[in-house]
Amino acid sequence: MISELVCAQPVNYLRHLWSDNNRCNLQLRKVALMSCSEENLELVELGRVVQESDSAHRRVQNSPSIANNFTPSASKSSVGDGLANRVEEFSTSESANALQEGTSASIIELDEPADAVSLPPVDRGFHAYAYLASAFFVELLVWSLPLSYGVFLNYYSTHTFPQASQSILAAVGSISSGLMYLSSPVVLPLLNRFPWYKRKAMLVGLFLCLGGLLGAAFAREPWQLILTQGVIYAIGGSLLYFPTMTYTFEWFSERKGLANGVIFSGTSIGGVLTPIIAQALLDRYGPRTTLIAWAVGTLVTVAPCLPYLKGRLPVAQAVNTRSLDLRLLYQSAFWILFVANLFQALGSFFPSLYIPTFASDIHLSATSGTLAIAFMNGVSAPGLVFFGWLSDRHLSWSILLISLTSALSVFLLWGLAITIGPLLAFSCVYGFTTLSWPALWSRFVTASATDDPFQASSLMAFFVAGKGLGSVLSAPIASGLMHPWYFTNKANSGAYGVQGYVRPSDNVYRNDVVIEFFGFRISSRREGGLTD
């Protein structure tokens, strides 16, 4: 009996198994092949690839039905292509009959063993949704501490370490978030190269996060905070978070943009809730009890999620592992989207950095700036889900809508704001659009010429690192742009009348213009099968 399996990229996966298993001894792999119709993907036949080193090649030679497709001298890629093409031919009745007539020496066997296990479905089902919910909570917990570090910084500088340098204390948060972002091009390819270590890495990462939090709870010097709450927590967060990301491309195919939007919305919700919780705990119990409680909460929340943070496809053995295909880095689509992503990151952090200061400069209350940031983070959660959904259908229009709306909001809402109303309106529009940009990353990978789940997660690391680089560089760039301009100190001119704010606004606009013209053009040409 033939099982019905669903596999996101079955032919690529089959070629991968063949090309990497030619030195195996009796490595058995089940592969589900699908053929594309105009409206959906139709299941065809299940094959079991049996490879026995030299004997496999002898059987290929002796098989008249497939000798034209497989030769001992064939290269790995040609053998894989031939195997995939041949098994696709078996989906027709004529090929199936030919297979039944004489395949004693064939390496394709359609008899499925009784103990064979079907793969869970893609884009639906309990396992996919359980993974999605678990990844959401990991996203929220891992990034909640760096996002709420401003609350800790204020408490450290006024209560715990009042004599310490402000720059040293501020470095804790920068190191924590910066290390996690910038480590992605190293961690993700390594995890894909050695996939059997992914779940072990998540477990180690969880304990490192807990160790960093507990160590910070008993820190007596600022450098101890840098080591524990900064470095150790960042390393643990990277090992816990990035393996989770790699599984998205296995569980979701047609809805990968929506799935990434749901996962990334955990950061937005954490950006709203965790500062409030952290401030309440610090005011009542102090930093030691707060950090211990944070560690316990992380353990209680993340530990039940770990069983569901797993891949959909069988874990590759040592001979099946692959490094990042460097040819993907030579694709013009990749570099155009990477540069667009970097420019977007450089501009998108300016408002979150300067909205509180701007609110004070136009003589609003201190809580007005905090409220504006909370609004910005809060509305980005539905924005991530919406643009993730939209990118699955129209990537180029998603880029255009985010770029144009965010640029106009800077000029028309922030630029003319002199009261709390326009400022909050700007925060909502800007947060819904600009902060939803990460939801497009999975489709950037598709537009960069790969649907292979193994390569896609490694390639996505570069877009994550681009955001990290933008977050690190945006603060010094914005500081350099803050200088008087023609409209400075003009009455009733909003941000255009406040010293220096027109320059960051202008920079955001110029960045979005680059994204609009270059990102829109390349994604509209190469959306990986999507049509606008």
N, C-alpha and C positions, 0 to 999 in steps of 0.2 A: 504494500500500500504506500502511496506517495504522500508525504506530509506536506502541508501548506505552510510555508515559511514566508516571512516578509523581511527583506533586507534592503537597506537604503541604497547601496551601490553594489549590487551582487556581482556584476561582471568584473568590476575593479577588484573586488575582494577575492574573486576566484583567481584572477591573474596574480594577485599578491601571494596567495597561498601556493600556487604552482611555482612561481619564480623563486620563492624563498625556501621551498621544501625539497629541492632536488638533492639535498644531502641527507634527508631524513631517512629514518628506518621505520617503515610502516606508520607514517603519520596519516591519520584519517581526518578528513575535514568534510563537513556537510555544507553544501552551498545551495541557496535558493536563488533561482534565476527568474527574472521578471522581464516581460516584453512590454514596451510602451505602446499603448493605443492612444487615440486622440483625446480621450477623456480620463483615462485612469491607467494604473499599472496592473497588468494581469499576471497572475502566478502561472508559471510553467512548471518544468520538471525539476525534481530534486536529484542532485548527483552527489556521489560520495567519491572523493578523490583519494585513490590508494597509490602511495608512492613508496617504492622499495629500492631506492638508489639505482644501481645498474640494472636490476631485474625489471624495473619500471620501463627503462628505455628499451630493453629487449622485447617486452610485451608490446610496446608501441610499434617496433619494427615488424613484429609478426602479425600485427592486426591489419588486414587489408582495408578495413572500413575507415581507418583513421591515419593510415600511413602517410597520406599526403599532407596531413596537418602537423604531424609530429615526427621529427627526426632527431637522432642522438646529437647531431652537430648543431642543432638549432640553438639560438641564444635564448636566454631566459625570457626575454620579452616576447620573442616570436613564438616560443612554446606556449606562453600564457595566452597570447592573442589567439593562437590556433585552438587551444583548449576551450577558451570562452566562445569562439565562433562555432566550434563543433557542437558544444552542448546546447547552444542556442538553436542549431539546426534540429536537435533532437525534439524540440517542441512541436514540430510538424509530425503528422501521422506517418509519412513515408520514412522519415529518419527513425522514428520509434520502431517501425516494423523492421527496418534494416538492422537496428541494434539488437532486436530480439532474435534475428536469424543466426548471427554468428558473432558473439562478443565474448567468447571464452578468454580471449587475450586482451580484451578492452580494459582500459583503466577507468571507464565510467560505468558505475554499477547503479541501477535504479532500485534495487531491492533494499528497502530501509530496514534496519534491525528493529526488533520489537522494543528495545530500550532506548531508541532515539528520542531526543527531546526537541520540541519545536522552539524556535526563537520567539520571544514576545513581539507583538506588533509594534510598528513604528507610528509615532504621532498620536497614539491613543492607547487605552488600556491602563490597568492598575499600575503596572510596573513603570510605565512612562510618567504617569501623574505622580506616583510616589517619589520617583527621582526628582521631578520638578519641584515638589513641595520641600523635599529635603535640601536641594540645592539652594532654594530661596532662603531657608533658615541659616544655612552656612554662610551665604552672602551677607545676611543681616548681622550675624554674630561676629564674623571675622572683621568686617569693616566698621562696625559700630564704635569700637574703641578709638581708632584714628579719627573718625568723624566727630566724636564728642571730646577730643582731647583739648579743645579750647576751654571747656569747663574745668578740666583737670589743671590746665596751665594757669588759669586764674587762681585756683585754690592753692596750687604749689607756690606761686609767686607771692601770695599774700599771707599764707599760713604755715605751710610746711618748710619751704626754703626761701624766706623773705630776703635773705642776703645774697642769694645766688643770682648769677647773671641771667637776664631775661632771655638772651639769645641761646644760652645752653639749655634752659628749660624748654624753649620752643623747639629746639632740635629734636626732642624726643618724638613729637608728633610728625615732624618732617621725615625723620629716619624711618619711622614705622610705616607710613604710607608709601614713601618713596622706594624703600627696599622691596615692598610687595609688588608695586607696579613694575619696577625696572628688572626684577628677577625673572619675569615671565619668559623672556627669550632664552633663558638658561633652563629653567625648571620644566617648562612644557615640552620642549624637544627631548629632554632627558627622560621624562616620564613616558613619552611615546616610544622612545628607544628601548626602555625596559618596562613594559606595561604591567608585568606581574608584580611590580613594586608599588603600584598606584595606591592600593588600599592600605598597604603597610605605611606608605608615606603619609596618608591622611591620619592614621592613628598616631604616628610620631608627631605630626604637626599639631594635633589636638593637645597632646601632653606638653609640647613646647609652649603652646599658647597659655596653658594653665600654669606652667612653670614661670613664664614671664610675668603673668599677673600676680602670682603669689610672691615672686621675688620683688616686684615693685611695691607690694604691700609692706614689705619690711625694709625698703631702701632707706638709707640714712644720708646718702650723698647724691647730688644731681647726676654724677657719672654712673651711679648704680641704676638710676632711672633710665638713662640712655641704653645701658646694657640690657636691662630686663624688659621694660615696657616698650623700648625702642627696637633693639636688635633681635633679642630672643623671640619676642612676640611676632615680629615681622617674618622671621624665618619659619616659625610655626604656622603663621597664617598663610604663607606661600605654599607650604607643603599640604595644608588642609584644603585650601581654596582651589588651587590650579588643577589638581586631579579631578575635582568636581566638574570643572569646565570642560575637560576633554570628553566626558561622556555625553554632553549635549548633542554632539554631531552623530552619535550612535542612536540615541533615542528619538531624535526629531529630524525630519527631512524637509517635508513641505512646510512645516510650521516652526522651523528652527529660529526664525526671527522673532516670532511671538514668544517662544520658549525663553529665548535670551532676554526679552523684555520683561517677562515675569520674574526671572531670576534676578536681573539687575535692579528691579524695583525694590528688592530687599535693602539695597544700599540707601535708597531714597527714604523708605520708611524708617530705617535705622537713624538716618540723619535728622529726622523729626523727633522720634521718641527717646532715643538714648541720651541726648543732652539734658532733656527734662528729668529723666530718671537719675542720671549721674549727679545732676545738681542737687536734687532732693536728698540723695544718699550722702553726698559729701557734707551738706549743711547739717544733717542730723547725726551721722555716724563718723565722719572723717574719712580720709583716704584709705586707711588700712582695712577697715571693715567693708568699705565700698568695693575695693579691688578683690577681696576674698569672696564677697557675694557675687561679684562679676564672674569670677572663676567658676564658682559653683553653678551659676546660671548657664554659663557656656557649656559646662560638662553635661548638665541635665538636658539641655536643648539639643546639643549636637550628637551626643552618644546614640540616642534612638534613631537618628537619621543615617548613621553610617551603614547599616545593613542595606539600605536602599540606594546608596551612592555606589553604583556598580555599572559596568558596561553591559550593553545588550548583546554584543558579539562575543564569541568565545575568546578568552584571553590567549594571545599569541604566545607560542613557545619561543625559546631563545633564537631558533633559526628563522623565526618569522618576523623578527623586529626590523624596523626600518628607521633610518635617520630622515631628517627633513630633506626633501628633494630640493636641492639648491637651485635647480632650474626654475622653480617657481619664483625665486627672487629676481630672476631676469625678466619677468613679465612686466611690460609697461603698465598694465592695469594695476598691478600691486603697488608700484612706486607712486603712481598718481594718487591712488587712494590713501597710501601711507602718508604722503606729504599733506594731503587734504586733512587727514585725521590729526596730524601734528599741528597744523595751523589752527584747526578748530579747538584743540586743547589749549594752545597758547592764548587764544582769545576768550574762551568760555569761562576761565577761572577769574577774570577781572571783576565782574560784578560781585561774586561771593566774597572776594577779598575786600572790596571797598564800599559795599553797600552800608555796613554799620558806620564807617567813618563818614561817608557821604551824608547819612541821616543826621549825624551830629553837626556837620558843616552847614546844613540848611536849617539848623536849630530845631530839629525834631527830638523827641525823647530818646533815651538810650534803648528802651524796649522796642522802639519803632524799627530800628535796624535789625534787632534779633527776630522780630516778628516777620520782617521781610525775608530774611534768610530761611525761616521756618516754612513760609509759604512757598518759597522757591524749591526747597527740597521736597515738600509734601506733594505738590502738583506734578513733580517729575515722575512719581510712581505710576499714575495712569498714563502719563506721556510715554514712558518706556513701553508699556503694554501696547498702547495704540500704534506707536511707530514701529514696534516689532511686528505687529500684525500687518501694517501697511507695507513694510519692507518685503514681506513675503510675496506681495503682489506687485508692487511698484517701487523698486528701490530708488530709481532716479528721481521720482517725484518726492519721495521721502527726504532725500538730500536737499532738493530744491526748497521744499516747504520749511524744513528746519533752518536752512541758511537764510532764506529771505525773511521769515518771520522774526528770527532772533535779531537780525541786523536792524529791521525796522523798529522793533521794540526798544532797542538801545537808543536810536535816534529820536523817536517820537514820544516814548513813554519815560524812559530814564532821562533823556536829554532835556525834557521840558518839565520834569517833576519838581515841584516846590512844596507839595503837601504830601501827607501820608497816602492819600488815595491813589494818585498816579504811581507812586513808588510801589505800592502793593500790587497794582495792576501789572506793572512791569515785571515784578517778581514772579507772578503767576504765568504770564505769557512766556517769559524767558525760561523759567523752570520747566514748563511743559514741552518746550521745543528744544532748546539748546542742551539741557541736561539729559535729554532722551537720545542723544547721539550714540551712546554705546549699544543701543538696541540694533543698530545697523551693522555692527561688526561681523556678525555671522554671514550676512549677505555680501559684505566686502570680500570675505574669503571665497565665496562662490564666484563673484565677479573676477577674482584674481586667478581663476582657471582651475579650481579643484573642488570636487565634491567628496573626495576621499576623506573619511572621518579621521584617519590616522594623520594625514598631512594637514587637514583643516585646522585642527586644534593647535598644531605647532605654528602654523602661519598666523593664527589669531593672536599669538603671543606678541607679535610685532605691533599690532594695533593697540593692545593693552599697554605695552611699553611706551608707545607714542603718547598716550594719555599721561602716563607717569612722567615722561620727559617734559611735557607741557606744564604739568603741575609744579615741577621743580623750577622751571625757567620763567614761569609767568610772573612770580612775585618780583624778582629783580627787574624784569622788563617793564612791568607796570610802574615800579618806583622811578625808573628812568624817564618814563613818559609823563609823570606828574609834574608839569611845569606850566607857567602862565601862558595864555594864548590870547588871541584878539578879543574874544568875548568875555574874558575873565573879569569877574566882579561887576558885570553888567546886571542891572536890577531885573528881577522877574525873568531870568533866562534859564532857570533850572540848573541842570548839570553844566550847561554852557556858560553859566555865570559863576560857577564855583571853580576856584583855581585848579587847573590841571585835569579836570575830569573829561574834558572833550577829547583828549588824546587817547586814553584807553578806549573810549567809545569809538573813535575813528579807527583804531587798530582792530577792534572786533569786526567792524564793518568790512575792512579790507581783507581780513582773514576769511570772512564768509563769502566774499566775492570770489576768492580763489577756489573755495570749496564748490560754490555754485557752478562755476564754469567748467572746472576740471573734473570734479567728482561726478557732476550730473552727466557730462558728456561720456565719460568712460563707463559709468554704470548703465547708461541707457544703451550702450553698444554691447556690453558683456555682463548681463545679469544672470548668467548661468541657467538660461532657459526661461526666465521671466520675460514677459512682454508688456511694455507700456502702451 
